[in-house]
Amino acid sequence: MKNRVITISREFGSGGRTIGKKVAEELGLPCYDSELIEKTAEKSGFHVSYIKDAGEYAPGGFLASALSHRTSGPNNADYLWKIQYNIITELAEKGPCVIVGRCADYILRDTADCLKVFIHADMAFRAQRIVKEYGEREESPEQRLKDKDRRRAAYHRFYTNMKWGHAQNYDITLNSGTIGIDRCVEIIKGLY
C-alpha cells in the first residue's frame, strides 16, 4: 500500500517551509526539509553547505539547464541527485510524512499517494517576509527572491523536465500572501 505523503514546493519567501512544518506537526507526521540535506551529506561524504547549494543549481549552470543537453558524463550534482532520490523514496516508504522541496513531488509521483502542493505569494509579501525572517542583506530582497526562484526553477527543469510552479504539475497551489500561512495549513490538513 502506498503511504500518504504531502510534498511542498514553494517560491522563496512564501512560507512553504513554515507551512510544511506546521502541517506535519498538526497531523503528527515527520517533516523532512533540512534533514534531507543532512542525510544526503552523510551518504555522499560532501559537506552540508555544498549539498545545500548544489540542490538549487542545475549542473552546468543556467544555460546548460535551459538547453537540457549534456556534453559529458555524470557529475557531482548528478551523484547527489541519485542519493537524494533514494533518500526521499526511502522516507516515503517508511510511512506518511511531509517533504519540503528537493523535487519530492516528481520523485514520488509513481511510488506514493502524494498530495502535491505549491505555495506562492506576490513579490511584496515575500520580500517583506524574507527581510523579517532572514534579515537585511546587501542585495535587494526582490533580487534575492528572483535569483533563488530562478535557480529552483532551473534545477527542477533539469531533473524533472517539468516547469516548476505551473499549476498543472500540482494538486493544489496556494497563495500564502492572500490567504495567510495558517489558512494554508488548514486547507492542506483538510485535503490530507
C-alpha positions in Angstrom: 0.0 0.0 0.0 1.3 3.5 -0.8 1.8 5.8 2.0 0.2 9.3 2.1 2.9 11.9 1.6 2.5 15.7 1.3 5.1 17.4 -0.8 5.5 21.1 -0.5 7.2 23.0 -3.4 7.4 26.8 -2.9 8.6 30.1 -4.0 11.4 31.5 -1.8 9.9 33.6 0.9 6.3 32.3 0.5 6.4 30.4 3.8 6.3 27.0 2.3 8.8 25.6 4.8 6.8 27.0 7.7 3.6 25.7 6.3 5.1 22.2 5.8 6.4 22.1 9.3 3.1 23.2 10.8 1.1 20.7 8.7 3.3 17.9 9.8 3.2 18.9 13.5 -0.6 19.2 13.5 -1.0 15.9 11.7 1.6 14.2 13.9 3.8 13.3 10.9 7.5 13.7 10.4 8.6 16.6 8.2 11.7 16.4 6.1 13.4 19.6 4.9 16.9 20.4 6.1 17.0 16.7 7.3 17.2 15.8 3.6 20.3 17.9 3.2 21.9 16.3 6.3 21.1 12.7 5.1 22.4 13.5 1.6 25.7 14.9 3.1 26.0 11.8 5.4 25.6 9.4 2.5 27.7 11.3 0.0 30.6 12.5 2.1 30.1 16.1 0.9 29.8 19.0 3.3 26.2 20.2 4.2 26.9 23.6 2.8 27.9 22.1 -0.6 24.7 19.9 -0.6 22.6 22.9 0.2 24.0 24.9 -2.7 24.1 22.0 -5.2 20.5 21.3 -4.5 19.4 24.5 -6.2 21.8 24.7 -9.1 21.3 22.7 -12.3 24.5 21.0 -13.4 26.5 23.3 -15.8 24.6 26.4 -14.8 21.5 28.1 -16.1 22.4 27.8 -19.8 23.0 24.1 -19.6 19.7 23.5 -17.8 17.9 25.6 -20.3 19.3 23.5 -23.1 18.8 20.3 -21.1 21.8 18.9 -23.0 24.9 17.2 -21.6 28.3 17.2 -23.2 29.9 15.0 -20.6 29.0 12.2 -18.2 27.6 12.4 -14.7 29.0 15.0 -12.3 28.7 15.7 -8.6 25.2 17.2 -8.9 24.0 14.0 -10.7 25.6 11.9 -8.0 23.8 14.0 -5.3 20.5 13.8 -7.2 20.7 10.0 -7.2 21.4 9.9 -3.4 18.6 12.4 -2.7 16.2 10.5 -4.9 16.9 7.3 -2.9 16.6 9.1 0.4 13.2 10.6 -0.5 11.9 7.3 -1.8 13.0 5.5 1.4 11.4 8.1 3.6 8.1 7.8 1.8 8.3 4.0 2.0 8.8 4.3 5.8 5.4 6.0 6.4 3.3 9.1 5.9 5.2 12.3 6.0 5.6 15.9 4.7 8.6 16.6 2.4 9.6 20.2 1.6 11.3 20.9 -1.7 14.0 18.8 -3.4 11.7 17.8 -6.3 9.9 15.3 -4.0 6.7 15.8 -5.9 8.4 14.5 -9.0 10.4 11.7 -7.3 7.3 10.3 -5.6 4.9 10.7 -8.5 4.6 6.9 -9.0 5.6 5.5 -5.6 3.5 7.3 -3.0 0.0 8.6 -2.6 1.1 12.1 -3.0 -0.7 15.4 -2.3 1.5 17.8 -4.3 1.3 21.4 -3.0 2.8 24.6 -4.4 3.0 27.7 -2.2 3.4 31.1 -3.8 2.8 34.7 -3.0 3.4 38.1 -4.6 6.8 39.8 -4.6 5.9 42.4 -1.9 4.7 39.8 0.6 7.7 37.6 0.0 10.2 40.5 0.2 8.8 41.7 3.5 8.8 38.1 4.8 12.5 37.3 3.9 13.7 40.6 5.5 11.8 39.7 8.7 12.9 36.0 8.7 16.5 36.3 7.3 17.4 39.9 7.9 18.7 42.6 5.6 21.4 41.8 3.0 23.4 43.9 0.6 21.3 43.0 -2.4 17.6 44.0 -2.5 15.1 41.5 -1.2 13.4 41.4 -4.7 16.7 40.5 -6.3 17.3 37.7 -3.7 13.8 36.3 -4.5 14.3 36.4 -8.2 17.7 34.7 -8.0 16.6 32.0 -5.7 13.4 31.2 -7.7 15.4 31.2 -11.0 17.8 28.6 -9.5 15.0 26.5 -8.2 13.2 26.6 -11.5 16.4 25.6 -13.4 17.2 22.8 -11.1 13.6 21.4 -11.2 13.5 21.7 -15.0 16.9 20.0 -15.4 16.0 16.9 -13.3 12.2 16.6 -14.0 11.7 18.2 -17.4 8.7 19.9 -15.9 8.0 23.6 -15.4 8.4 24.5 -11.7 5.4 26.3 -10.3 3.0 25.6 -13.1 -0.4 24.7 -11.6 -1.0 21.6 -13.7 2.0 19.9 -12.0 0.4 20.1 -8.6 -2.8 19.1 -6.9 -3.2 22.5 -5.3 -1.5 25.8 -5.4 -2.0 28.3 -2.5 -1.2 32.0 -2.3 0.1 32.4 1.2 0.2 36.1 0.9 -3.5 36.3 0.2 -5.0 33.6 2.4 -2.3 33.5 5.1 0.1 30.9 6.3 -2.3 29.5 9.0 -5.2 29.1 6.5 -2.8 27.3 4.1 -2.1 24.9 6.9 -5.8 24.3 7.5 -6.5 23.7 3.8 -3.7 21.2 3.4 -4.7 19.4 6.5 -8.3 19.2 5.2 -7.1 17.6 2.0 -4.9 15.0 3.8 
